[in-house]
Amino acid sequence: MLRLLAWICHADENLRFTKGLCADDEPEIWLRDDTLALKLWIELGLPDERRLKKACNQSPNVVLYVYGERAAHVWWQSIEQKLRPYRNLAVRFLDDRQLQALAAMAQRTMTLQATLQDR
């Protein structure tokens, strides 16, 4: 559900799901232009510092969706100073209630629609 939320928030006809954490060289979601140049790298969870630095060096825009309140705040405190130089990194925290609400929506045969208005 979080991957779907991220995809909706950054909706674009060229936005694609990837292999995600199963592949060291790919994010969860990415946006490439018509020349296949990387425009946006989207990560989820609490990735390794090296993975985020690599993303920031490869893409002009990196967005990280962090979840798991207790662990996320400890993780962020340990990594924030190391990532501060990367101005192309945006970090968005989802609290546990938000994530639980998303998870409660999930159903095996669900149909999900989203309307985007004014970006």
C-alpha positions, 0 to 999 in steps of 0.5 A: 500500500505504501508503494501505491501511495508513493506512486500516486503522490508522484504520478507520471506516465513514465513512473515505474515500479522496480525490483526495489530492495531486491536490486542494489541498483534500483529503487522501489519506484523510479521516473525516467524521461524519454531518453531514459535519464533518471529524474526521480528515485523513490525509496521506502523504509529505512535504507542503508546510508550508502544506498541513499547516497548512491541514489542522491548521486544518480538522480536529481530528485530522491524521495524517501518514505520512512515508516515505523515510528519508533525505529524511524526516529532512532534511524533518522537521528543516526543518519541525518547529519550524514545525509544533510549535504544531499539537497536533492533528498526529501524525507517523508515520515509516515506515523504508525496510524497513517500506515495502519489506515493504509494497510486496512484499505488493502483487500485481495480484489480491491480496485483503487482509484486516485484523483490528482488535482493541482499537482 
